[in-house]
Amino acid sequence: MLIQRWMIAACCLLLPTLVVNSIFGQEDKTKDDKAYSLVSARKAGVVDKVELTLEAVGDVIHFLEGLDSPSRKMQMKAGYRYEERMEKFDVRSLEHLQSVRHYDVAQAEIQVGDQVGKPSLDLNRRQIICDVRQNKVSLFSSIGPLKDEQLLLIEDLPANSLLLDLLLPSKPVKVGDTWTFQDDVITPLLSLEAIEEQDLVAELKSVKDDIALVEINGEVGGAYLGAGSAMNIRLMYQFDLISRRIVWLGLVITESRSLGNVGPAVDLIAKLVLKVLPGIEPVQLKKDRIIIVPEDMDKHLTVVYDSPNKGPWKFSHSRDWYVIYDEPGSTKLRLMLNGELVSQCDIVQMGKADSASPTKLVDFQRDLKNELKDSFGKFLTATEGQANKSYRELRVVISNESEEMPLLWIYYLLTKTDGTQVIMAFVVRKDLLDDFNDADHDIVDSFEINSLPRR
């Protein structure tokens, strides 16, 4: 199982003191009463070269129900190198920031329990748009949708290079001066959905050889995908007074995360090192090579599930769906909106049917009623038709009668002309039907069934 999002899929790295000291260095005690203006010179049109390494290892405290593993270890190693061209940039505003990146390197090895994944970007998905609106960071390709594992690889990383200048002070500071941050700055920088409390404090530690060294320490309490997160942050960055840019950043995060609806409870420590070479002559991001950034992003924010070694299927889904289980012949997704679990989708491979006598709708209804037993309430609709790619589609909607947890079940039986069958089941909270917004149709309409593999 490859759990979505790197902070879910990584964990507790116990860094020796020597390693931490090598990241952050030693404090310079030299007296300096000069006030320094740490204002970024970054602007639209500038191209940087960025290198980033990330390591995290640790322990799973609690897996999702039914998804336990013989091993409770998690670890991740990842490396990135890319050119980044600023398209829309305001150092003091998060209203809308945007850049275009070309990744020369983007690779990782992620282990969760006893499962290992090695995601990478396809050659035709190396040019990525990074867009920040209303504290939310989105990365996408204007050529076409990314696969699940590709999105996992590049999105939700802390210390996004497009946001680094938001760590700078708003007025000149002397060595020893401190400043704090608004929550809307820290939320996207740490890839959180919301912050409940934080006490991060930045201090200008020293200035030497035209390099200003800033240290940020503190605690952050927030939420990610509905799970509580408690972080201890230790961060340092170097600001070059000549180029007027942040050129290096080191970050160590110690986090305890509670069990969520799409990820395990974990204790972790992660180490990130980022280097920036500002104002380079672009190689890949020359103006005549840049693909025009689309104004309407919605159609570019879909994700493609395509795992030939698991289920014999391929489909598109919104980024609010998260794959939580993926084994041969069985895929499970959950829909999260505003931190709430709205729906679960189970996709299961069935045996081949006799094409001469396909399953009748009435028989499908009978089987579903017997399967649900006491949970069955009543049939709301039952239809037969042709799905995408001319698959035969049986669709049955069932309501339960529970006052404690009113639910709706939406079942599909999709049958290919050669008899290959797939059952798809959506469970939806009735009180969140408006939020669900017929999300089953998007998945079913894009669903492609491959022939069953030979055994």
N, C-alpha and C positions, 0 to 999 in steps of 0.2 A: 504494500500500500504506500503510495506516494502522497503524503498529506499536503494539502495546499498551503502555500505561503511559507517563506523561509523561516520565520520566527516560530511557526508551529513545528516545522520539520528540523529545527536545530535545537541545541541544548547546552548543558552546563560545562563550560570550559574552565578548568582550574589552572589559571595562569600562575607560574612561579613569579616571585617578586622580581627576579632578574629580568623577566620578559616585560613586566609592567614598567619597570624603570627604563628599559630600553625604548619603550614607546614614548613615555612622557618626559624623560630626561630629568635634570636636576634644576631646582629653582636658582636663579641668579639673584644674589643678595645686593648687587650694586645699587646705590642710591641714585635715583633719577627723578627730578622734579618737573621735567618737560611734559607738556600735554601733547598727546599724539592723536591725530585725526585718522581713524580707521574706516575711511569711507571707500567703498569698492568702486573701481573704475570699470567694472563689467557693464556692458551695454549690448543692445541688439546688434547682431552682425558679427560679434566677436566669436572666435572659435578657440576652444581649449582642448588639450589632450588630458584625459583622466585615466588614472590607473587605480584600481581598488582590489583589495584582498579582504576576505571575510572568513573567519573560522569560528565554529561553535560546536561544543560537545556537551553532553550531560545526561540527565536522568528523567525518564518519564515517571511521574508520580501516579498517574491514573490515565489509562487508555479509555477511549470511547467504549460504551457498552457493546460487547460482542466482537470487539476488534482488538483484543489483547494479543500480546506477542510473547514468545519465550524469552526475548531479550527486552530490557527496559532502557537500553542505551539509545541516544540520539547524537548524531554528529553531522557536521557540514564543513566542507572546504570549498571555497569559490574564488574565482579570479575574473577580473573584467578589465578591458582596455578599450577606450572609445574616444572618438572625436565628438565634441558637443558644440553646436552652433546655437547661440541665443537668438530666438525669434521674437519673443515678447518678454521684456524684462523690466521690472521696477524693484529696486533693491529694498524699498520700504513697504511694498504692498504684496499681498497674496491674492489679490483680486483675480489676476490672470497672469501666470508665468508660463512660458513655453519654449522648448528647445527641440532641436533635431539632433539625434545621435547616430553615429555609425560605429557599430561594435566590431572591432578586429578580434577580440577575445571575449567570450562569455560562456563560462563552463563551470560546472559544479559537480560534486559528488555528495549526495545526501543519503544518510542512512537513518531510518526510523524503525526501531525494533530490529527485526531480522530482514527487512526489505531495503534494497539499495536502488537509488535512481541516479542517473547521470544526464541531466537535461542539458541541452545545448540549442543555440539558435540555428535555424536553417540558413543557408547562404542567401536566400531571397528574403530573409526577415532580419537582416543585419541593420537596416536603417529604421530607427525607432523614434517616434515622437513622444516627448515627455510633456505632459500638460498638467498644470496645477490650477484648480478652480475651487473656491470655497473650501480651502484646507484639504482638498482631496487630490492625490497624485494619481494620474492615469498614464500608463505607457501602452502604446499601440503602434501597429504598422499600418501605413496608409495603403499598402499593397493588398493586404488581406488580413483576416483574423489570425491571431496567434494560437498555437496549441496550448493545452493546459500546462504542460511541463515547461514550455517556453515562457509563459507568463509567470509561473512560479520562480523561474530563474532570475528575472530582471525586476519584478515589481515588489513593492513593500520592503525594500532594503532601507535601513536607517541611513541618515546623513546623505540624502539625495544631493548630488552635486549642484543641481539647479537651485537648491534652497540654502546653500552654505552662507551666503552673505547676510541672511537674516540673523545670524549669530553675532554680527558686528554691533558695536555700541552706536547709539544715535547721536552722541556728542563726543568731543575730544576727551581723552582719558589719560591720566598719569599712571605710572607703575604703582600698583597697589589699589587703584580704583576698581570698584565693582559695579555691576549692573545686572538686572533681571530680565525675564522674558514673559511676554503674554502667552497664554495657552495656545492661541491660534498659530503661533510660530513653532512651538514644540510639538504639537499634534502631528503635522505632516513630516517633520524631521525624524520622529521616532516611529512613523508609520502606525500611529494609533488612530482609532475612530473617535475617541473622546478622552479628555483629561478631567479627572475629578479633583486632583490637587497636585501641585508641583512646587518645589522650592529651589529650582536651579539658580545658581549664582555664578556669574562669570567674573573673572578677575584678570587684569593685565599684569602678568607675572614679571615680564622683563622685555627690554628692547636691546638687541645686540646685532651689530652688522646689518642694520636696516631690516631686521626681522623682529616683529612683535609677537611674543608668545602669550597666548590667552588660555586660561584653564577654566573649565566649567564643571562644577560638582553639584550633586543634589539627588533628591528622591522624586520620582514621578509615579503617581497612581492613576491608572486609566483603564480603558477597555479596548479590546481588539476582538472583533467578530463575536461580541456578546460575552466574552470571557474577561474576568478581572485580571489586571496586570499591575504588579508592583516592581518598579525598576530602581536600581541604584546606577547613577550615571557618573562616569569619569571621562572627561573629554578634554583634549588639548588641540589647538590649531595654531599654525604659523601664518601671520599676515605679512606679506612682503611690502614694505613701505615704498619701494621703487615702482613695482608693477601695480601696486595698490590692489592686491588680490590675496585671498586665502590660497596658499600653495600646498599645504599639508594638514592633515587632520588625523588624529588617533582617538579611538573611542573604545571603551570597555563598558559593556552593559551587563549587570547582574540582575536577572529577572526571575520572579516567581509568577507563574501564570496558572489560573484556576482552570478546571475542566470546562470546556465550552461545548457547543453543539456541533462544531466542525473540527475540533482539535483537542488533543490530550492536555492534561495538567502537567506542567513541566517546571523544573528548576534549571536555569541555564545561565551561563556567562558567555558572552560573545565578544570577539575582538575584531575590530575593523580598522584598516589603515588605508587612507585615501591620499593620492598625490595629484596635483593639478599643475600642468604646464600651460599658463595662460597666453592668449594672443598668438597662437601658432599659425603658420601658413597651412591651410587645410590641404589634405591629400584626397580624402573621400568626400568631404562636404564642401566642395567648390560650388559656388552659387548655381552654375549651369547644370549641376548634377542633383540638386536637391529636389525631391518630389514635393509638389505643392501640398501644404498642410490643409486638410479639409476643414471647412467651417462646421459641418454637421458630423460630430464624432460618433453618434449613437451606433451606426452600422459598423463602425470599426472597433467597438468595444465588446463584440461577441468573442467567444472562445470556442475552439474546436477540440472535441474529444476524439482522439484517434490513437488507439492502443491495440494494434493488430494481435499482440500476444495475449490479450485479455479477452474482451468481448468481441464478437464478430460484427461490430457496428461502428459507425462514425456519425457524429451529430454536432450541432452548434448549440451553445447556451450562453446566457448572459453571465457577467462576472459576479453576479450575486449567488450563483450556484457553485457549490464546492464539492469536489469528489472526495468522499470520506472512506470509500472502500472500492478496491479495484482488483479483482481476481479473475482468473479464466472463467468466462461464462456468467459473471455477475459484477455489476457496477452499481454503486449507491451514491447519490448526490443529495445535498441539502441546500435549501434556499434560505439565505439570511438577508433580512432587510432591516436596517436601523437597529441592529443588534438582536433582533428577534428571529426565532426559527418559524418560518412560514409554511414550509412544505418539505417532504422527503420524496425522492424518486428512486425506485428500485427497478433495475433493468436486468432481466434474467433470460439466459439462453434456454430454449426448449428443444426437444427432439424434433426431427422432421415429421411433418404431417403428410398424409396421403393426399396428393394434389387432386385426386379424383373425388375425394369426399372430405373437403375441408371442414373444420369445426363450425357447427351452426351457432348462431347468436344465442339461441335459447339454451343450448348446452353450456356455452361459456357463462351465462348468467347463473345456471344451476351450480356449476363448479365453484363460482365465486361465493355464492350464498353458503355452500357447504364449508368453504374454507374459512369464512369470517365467523360462522357459528353464532354465538351469542352477541357478537359485535354488530351483526347485520341489522340494519334498520329497514330501509326500503330502497327500491330502485327508483332513481329519478329519471334517467334516460338510458336508452340502449339503442345503438345505431350500427349500421354496417355500411362501409363505403370503401373508397380507394384512397390510400394514403400516398405520400410522396413516393416517386419512382414506381407508381402503380402497384404498391403492396396492397393486399387485402387487409382492411382495417376493421376490427370489431372494437367498439368503444362503449364502455358501461360506466355510468356514474351512480354511486351508492352513497346514501346518507345513513349515519348512525343516529340513535335516539338518546345518546348520553347527554345529560344536562351538565355534567362536570367538564367534559371535553368534547364538544360537538365537532365532528370530523366529517370530511367528504373524501371518498375514495374515487379516483378516476383510473380505470383500468383500460389498457389497450392490449389487444392481441394482433400483432402484425405478422403476416404470412407472405413470404416471397413465392414467386411462381414455382420454384423448385421444391417448395415445401418447408424451407427454413423458417422457423418461428421464433419470435421474441415476445415476451410479456413485459409490459411496462406499467408500473403502478405508482400513482401520485397520491400521497396523503396530505390533505390540506386542512388547516384550522378554519372552521367556518367564519370565525370573527375576523379572519385576515384574507377573506376571498378577494376583496378589492385590491389588496396589495399583491396577491397572487396573480391577478390580472391575466387569467388564461395562459399562464406560462407553459403549460403542457403543450400548447399548440406550437410554440417556437421550437421545442425539442423534437416533437413528432414530425413536423413539416420538414425538418432538415435531416431526419433520420435516414441513414443508408445501411442496409443489411448486406453483409458479405456472406458468401456460402460457408456452411459449417466446415471447419478444418477436419482433415482426415485424422482418425485416432489410431 
